């Protein structure tokens, strides 16, 4: 039996701790692009490696902070490539079991589309259309999750 290959949903929510990489950091970066380093979850890695495509929309989400929520819009702007932090012993993301010949961890670059007002987690929870959004599900810890077309449109409407 042939394995199914999922088509790209076209939209993603990508979490970042703003102390490490915020929407302001992305906006201040020359070229306004950012390598999405440090992902150490196989499912999130697989999304980047196998499913994301250049041009996919990204909800840039600030997590593990005083006010979590969507802080801006970005887009995937590179093909997946090895995350160099896995090879750097001084990095908190170093992985001694990974090698340049057989890398375990991948990244994609994201490009700023625009900074938005913060769409808070509480405001997202109040939206009926967003009730199935993975970031709102109890126990969801993934740093990268797919976003449906309906969820993407609902977020756009809330940010308008």
LINFEN-V916547 format. One record per helix or strand of 3 or more residues. SS is the DSSP state (2 for helix, 1 for strand). FROM is the first residue (numbers start at 0). TO is the last residue. If there is no record, write none. Layout:
((SS FROM TO) (SS FROM TO))
This chain:
((1 10 16) (2 22 27) (2 29 31) (1 32 34) (2 41 50) (1 56 62) (1 68 75) (2 83 86) (1 108 119) (2 120 125) (2 127 129) (2 133 135) (1 143 145) (2 148 158))
